[in-house]
Amino acid sequence: MRDVAIVGAGMVPFGKYPEKTLADIAWPAVKQAVVDAGIKKADIEATYCGTALGGMMAGQRILKKLGITGLPIINIENACSSSSTAFREAWIAVAAGVYDTALVIGVEKLTKFGGGTLPLEKEDWEVSHGLVMPALYAMRARRYMHEYGLTENDIADISVKARKHGVWNEDAQFRKEVTREEVLASRPVADPLKLFHCCPSGDGAAAVVICSAEKAKQYSATPIKVIGSEINSGKYMTGYRDMTSPEITLRGAKQLYEEAGIGPEDVDLAEVHDAFAIAELLYYEALGFCAKGDAAKLLADGETSVGGKIPVNPSGGLLSKGHPIGSTGVAQIVEIVRQLRGQCGQRQVEGAKVGLTHCTGGGVSGFDHGVCSIHLFAR
C-alpha cells in the first residue's frame, strides 16, 4: 500500500439554499478543491461522491457542471458517514495503486424536506414507534447524568463552546455566540435537550483531492498525509447496552491508533460528530482524550477549546458549522487540512501536526450506531 496525501480542499458555507439544486450547491466546492490542488481536470482519474439523501447519480449531476465526465464516478450512501466512507474508498484505491489521483465529494440538500427530523426508514421497529435521533441522544444524556453526575449546565457549555468557535469560521451556518442561559432557555426538543443542543438542518458541500504521496510533491508544497483510516458497522446487540459508552467508536479508535502507531495523546485536534451536545462529551472518552466520567471536567478546564490541550471541533462542529449529513465527513477533513496547513486564523490550533476526524451515522434498532468512520492526518 502506498502513502496517500491530500493536496486540495474546498467547501461552501453551510446554510439553507432552497432555491439551488444539489449540483449547484456542490460544484463550487469541487472547483475550489481542484484549484487549491493546482491540478488539471484531466488529472482526476476517479471520483467518489458521498450523499445520504441526494438521489441517484449525484456525482454525475455535479461533475457535468464542471465538464469532468467520462471517468469512473462512484456514488456512496452510508448515512451521516456517507462522504467519510467515500473518502476511505478513494484512499484505498489510491493506496492500492488503482488510481494516482482521485476526487472526493460530500454533498447534501436537506431543505428539500422542509424541516423537521431526518426521515428514517419505517421498517425499523424503533423508528416505527417514534424513536427519532433527538430522542435517542436525550436518553443517552439522561443516563450519563444519572451515572456520572453530569448537569444541564455541563451539556449547555458544549453548545457555548461550539458557537464561540463557529464565530471564527466563515463557512459555519451559525456565527453568533450564545450564553449558557440562552442555551437553557431555548425551545425544548427532547428532555433534557433544547434547540441549541441540537445541530441545525441545512445544505452544504465539501471536496478534497487526494493522490499518491509521491505524486503530491508536484502539486502541493504542504500535502497532508493520511496516516490512518478505519470504518466499522455497529454490532447487533439485543437487550441491555451501556448508552454512555459508544461501542463502535471505542472499537474503531482502538483499531485506528494501532494502525497508525500512535495514541490519543499524540492527537493535536479533532473534529467529532457532535450532532447533539451530549455526543461530544461521550466521544472525548471513547476516543481516549480522558477517562470515563471525566468529560465534563475536560471541557470545564478549557482543554477542548482552541488554546487547550486537545481542541475539539475548532470549526464549530456540527452544532455551529451545521450538519448537511452527506457532506459532514469531508467537511471535517477540510477543516483538519486547513488546520494542519495553518490557514484557520483566529481558530487556528497552534503547532498542530496530527488531526483526527470522527463521523458516525445511522440509527438502526439493536445497534449502537449503523456506521463509524475515523481518520488520522499529519503534516
PADRENTI-533397 format. One record per residue (C-alpha): residue in three letters; x, y negated, z. Coordinates in pm, whole numbers, padded with zeros to 5 digits, always signed. Each point is the difference from the previous one (the first is absolute). Layout:
N
ALAXYZ/...
REM end
This chain:
379
MET+00000+00000+00000/ARG+00131-00344-00099/ASP-00007-00308+00218/VAL-00283-00238-00092/ALA-00026-00377+00043/ILE-00262-00271-00033/VAL+00105-00278-00237/GLY-00322-00200-00041/ALA-00293-00094+00222/GLY-00314-00206-00048/MET-00346-00057+00142/VAL-00290-00239-00024/PRO-00153-00176+00302/PHE-00260+00228+00157/GLY-00349-00149+00012/LYS-00343+00015-00156/TYR-00013-00019-00380/PRO-00355+00104-00092/GLU+00026-00167-00340/LYS+00311+00194-00104/THR+00029+00354-00134/LEU+00230+00255+00158/ALA+00244-00041-00290/ASP-00004-00379+00029/ILE+00083+00025+00370/ALA+00288+00242-00060/TRP+00190-00108-00310/PRO+00162-00312+00158/ALA+00148+00218+00276/VAL+00141+00238-00262/LYS+00145-00284-00203/GLN+00158-00148+00312/ALA+00166+00333+00085/VAL+00131+00050-00353/VAL+00139-00355-00017/ASP+00151+00039+00347/ALA+00175+00317-00116/GLY+00132-00170-00310/ILE-00091+00294-00221/LYS-00166+00024-00338/LYS-00345+00152-00031/ALA+00147+00268-00224/ASP+00227+00110+00288/ILE-00297+00125+00203/GLU-00022+00373-00064/ALA-00305+00083+00214/THR-00259-00168+00220/TYR-00171+00127+00314/CYS-00313-00190+00103/GLY-00168+00043+00337/THR-00360-00103+00059/ALA-00270+00153+00217/LEU-00313-00156-00148/GLY+00120-00163-00321/GLY-00163+00241-00243/MET+00141+00201-00288/MET+00320-00086-00185/ALA+00092-00295+00222/GLY+00365+00006-00107/GLN-00088-00004-00369/ARG-00247-00286+00051/ILE+00267-00206+00174/LEU+00296+00069-00227/LYS-00178-00069-00326/LYS-00020-00363+00120/LEU+00380-00009-00009/GLY+00055+00208-00311/ILE+00155+00286+00198/THR-00156+00301-00170/GLY+00091+00338-00146/LEU+00187+00117+00311/PRO-00109+00251+00267/ILE-00248-00173+00235/ILE-00102+00202+00305/ASN-00296-00121+00208/ILE-00013+00113+00364/GLU-00276-00010+00263/ASN+00089+00077+00362/ALA-00220-00235+00204/CYS+00194-00282+00170/SER+00324+00183-00087/SER-00073-00003-00373/SER+00283-00231-00105/SER+00248+00127+00259/THR-00069+00347-00141/ALA+00055-00138-00350/PHE+00332-00141+00119/ARG+00109+00337+00136/GLU-00088+00175-00327/ALA+00197-00258-00198/TRP+00294+00036+00242/ILE+00000+00377-00043/ALA-00005-00031-00380/VAL+00289-00247-00010/ALA+00201+00187+00265/ALA-00044+00323-00196/GLY+00120-00163-00322/VAL-00331+00025-00187/TYR+00009-00378-00049/ASP+00264-00264+00060/THR-00243-00287+00055/ALA-00363-00005+00118/LEU-00265-00253+00092/VAL-00230+00044+00302/ILE-00326-00192+00037/GLY-00246-00026+00287/VAL-00334-00170-00066/GLU-00351-00030+00139/LYS-00311-00213-00048/LEU-00227+00039+00302/THR-00218-00305-00067/LYS-00192+00213-00252/PHE-00167+00172+00297/GLY-00135-00325+00140/GLY+00140+00044+00352/GLY-00049+00241+00287/THR+00201+00306+00097/LEU+00173+00214-00259/PRO-00226+00246-00183/LEU+00085+00349+00123/GLU-00111+00339-00128/LYS-00336+00109+00141/GLU+00092+00368-00039/ASP+00220-00044+00308/TRP-00224+00082+00296/GLU+00147-00266+00231/VAL-00049-00267-00267/SER-00356+00120-00065/HIS-00070-00052+00371/GLY+00124-00358-00013/LEU+00369+00016+00094/VAL+00165-00291-00180/MET+00363-00106+00045/PRO-00061-00284+00252/ALA-00187+00245+00224/LEU+00281+00255-00020/TYR+00263-00253+00104/ALA-00227-00134+00272/MET-00008+00349+00150/ARG+00378+00018-00017/ALA+00023-00337+00174/ARG-00237+00101+00279/ARG+00187+00324+00062/TYR+00337-00176+00009/MET-00141-00258+00241/HIS-00122+00281+00224/GLU+00326+00196-00011/TYR+00256-00282+00027/GLY-00171-00303+00147/LEU+00001-00200-00323/THR-00211-00316+00023/GLU-00209-00187-00253/ASN+00252-00284+00031/ASP+00278+00236-00112/ILE-00192+00102-00311/ALA-00084-00362-00079/ASP+00368-00094+00017/ILE+00072+00224-00300/SER-00235-00213-00208/VAL+00157-00318+00136/LYS+00345+00122-00106/ALA-00123+00108-00343/ARG-00161-00336-00073/LYS+00311-00187+00116/HIS+00216+00198-00241/GLY-00258-00043-00275/VAL+00028-00379+00017/TRP+00350+00039-00144/ASN-00103+00235-00283/GLU-00125-00177-00311/ASP-00151+00327-00126/ALA-00210+00060+00314/GLN-00379-00014-00010/PHE-00017-00171+00342/ARG+00250-00279+00069/LYS-00137-00156+00316/GLU+00107+00079+00356/VAL-00256+00121+00252/THR+00005+00006+00379/ARG-00078+00293+00223/GLU-00322-00176+00101/GLU-00106-00037-00364/VAL+00064+00368-00067/LEU-00206+00107+00300/ALA-00280-00242-00090/SER-00031+00125-00358/ARG-00299+00207-00109/PRO-00025+00353+00152/VAL+00057+00281-00252/ALA+00044+00323+00198/ASP+00069-00030+00372/PRO+00267-00102+00099/LEU+00097-00121-00349/LYS-00104-00346-00115/LEU+00013-00148-00349/PHE+00352-00139+00044/HIS+00122+00346+00106/CYS-00090+00130-00348/CYS+00179-00047-00333/PRO-00188-00202-00263/SER-00143+00139-00320/GLY+00134-00148-00323/ASP+00183+00042-00327/GLY+00368+00017-00086/ALA+00289+00160-00184/ALA+00370+00066+00045/ALA+00269+00163-00215/VAL+00361+00116+00016/VAL+00253+00116-00257/ILE+00227+00288+00100/CYS+00292+00165-00173/SER+00299+00220+00068/ALA+00250-00165+00234/GLU+00265+00017-00272/LYS-00223-00179-00250/ALA-00106-00255+00262/LYS+00342-00163-00015/GLN-00076-00139-00345/TYR-00330-00155+00110/SER+00036-00135+00353/ALA+00265-00152+00223/THR-00202+00112+00303/PRO-00154+00341-00074/ILE-00188+00148+00295/LYS+00074+00368+00048/VAL-00273+00253+00080/ILE+00151+00209+00281/GLY-00301+00211+00095/SER-00353+00087-00109/GLU-00256+00226+00166/ILE-00366+00068-00063/ASN-00227+00233+00194/SER-00363+00095+00020/GLY-00175+00037+00331/LYS-00043+00335+00172/TYR-00355+00126+00037/MET-00070+00032+00371/THR-00339+00091+00147/GLY-00093-00090+00355/TYR+00201-00229+00226/ARG+00289-00207-00132/ASP+00191-00285+00161/MET-00139-00317-00159/THR+00285-00208+00145/SER+00267+00194-00189/PRO-00006-00013-00384/GLU+00136+00347-00071/ILE+00056-00058-00371/THR+00218-00308+00064/LEU+00199+00174+00273/ARG+00071+00292-00232/GLY+00084-00216-00300/ALA+00229-00231+00196/LYS+00195+00294+00141/GLN+00046+00143-00350/LEU+00101-00337-00142/TYR+00263-00077+00263/GLU+00152+00345-00049/GLU+00000-00048-00379/ALA+00170-00341+00021/GLY+00240+00096+00279/ILE-00100-00294+00220/GLY-00230-00062+00296/PRO-00262-00257+00092/GLU+00267-00202+00179/ASP+00162-00063-00340/VAL-00312-00159-00153/ASP+00014-00382-00010/LEU-00361-00068-00102/ALA-00316+00186-00095/GLU-00320-00055-00193/VAL-00265+00228+00151/HIS-00365+00078-00072/ASP-00179-00232+00243/ALA-00346+00021-00156/PHE-00129-00055+00354/ALA+00198-00162+00281/ILE+00016+00312+00219/ALA+00170+00189-00285/GLU+00319-00207+00020/LEU+00043+00085+00367/LEU-00046+00371-00070/TYR+00258-00013-00279/TYR+00264-00169+00220/GLU+00004+00324+00196/ALA-00045+00245-00288/LEU+00289-00155-00195/GLY+00227+00018+00304/PHE+00031-00371+00074/CYS-00104+00055+00363/ALA-00107+00274+00239/LYS-00358+00122+00034/GLY-00209-00255+00187/ASP+00256-00283-00039/ALA-00139-00161-00317/ALA-00169-00291+00176/LYS+00320-00084+00186/LEU+00202+00006-00323/LEU-00248-00249-00147/ALA-00017-00220+00311/ASP+00379-00023+00016/GLY+00003-00144-00353/GLU+00207+00287-00137/THR-00232+00059-00298/SER-00021-00366-00101/VAL+00240-00166-00242/GLY+00306-00069+00212/GLY-00055+00312+00211/LYS+00184+00331+00004/ILE-00227+00179-00250/PRO-00231-00242-00186/VAL-00313+00180-00118/ASN-00211-00143-00283/PRO+00191-00326-00056/SER-00220-00036-00310/GLY-00303-00041+00226/GLY-00093+00363-00054/LEU-00338+00115-00120/LEU-00167-00216+00266/SER+00129-00321-00158/LYS+00142+00087-00343/GLY-00314+00200-00080/HIS-00071+00358-00102/PRO-00108+00055-00362/ILE+00049+00365+00074/GLY+00163+00131-00317/SER+00253-00284-00008/THR+00111+00011+00364/GLY+00277+00261-00028/VAL+00192-00183-00273/ALA-00069-00339+00162/GLN+00171+00129+00316/ILE+00298+00104-00212/VAL+00014-00344-00166/GLU+00021-00159+00345/ILE+00286+00229+00106/VAL+00188-00067-00325/ARG-00028-00375+00048/GLN+00101+00028+00367/LEU+00309+00206-00081/ARG+00092-00253-00269/GLY-00042-00286+00249/GLN-00280-00172-00196/CYS-00270-00042+00266/GLY+00055-00349+00140/GLN-00150-00060+00344/ARG-00101+00363+00044/GLN+00345+00129-00097/VAL+00138+00275+00224/GLU+00360-00109+00037/GLY+00266+00257-00083/ALA-00252+00263-00113/LYS+00168+00301-00160/VAL-00255+00281+00036/GLY-00376-00030-00046/LEU-00289+00246+00035/THR-00345+00009-00158/HIS-00286+00209+00138/CYS-00340+00049-00159/THR-00274+00241+00101/GLY-00325+00067-00179/GLY-00336+00164+00008/GLY-00242+00118+00261/VAL-00099+00365-00036/SER-00178+00191+00277/GLY+00243+00220+00191/PHE+00310-00190-00116/ASP+00209-00256+00188/HIS+00037-00176-00338/GLY-00031+00124-00354/VAL+00348-00113-00101/CYS+00304-00184+00135/SER+00292-00133-00203/ILE+00315-00144+00159/HIS+00304-00143-00180/LEU+00341-00131+00102/PHE+00204-00261-00187/ALA+00345-00149+00044/ARG+00210-00276-00155/
REM end
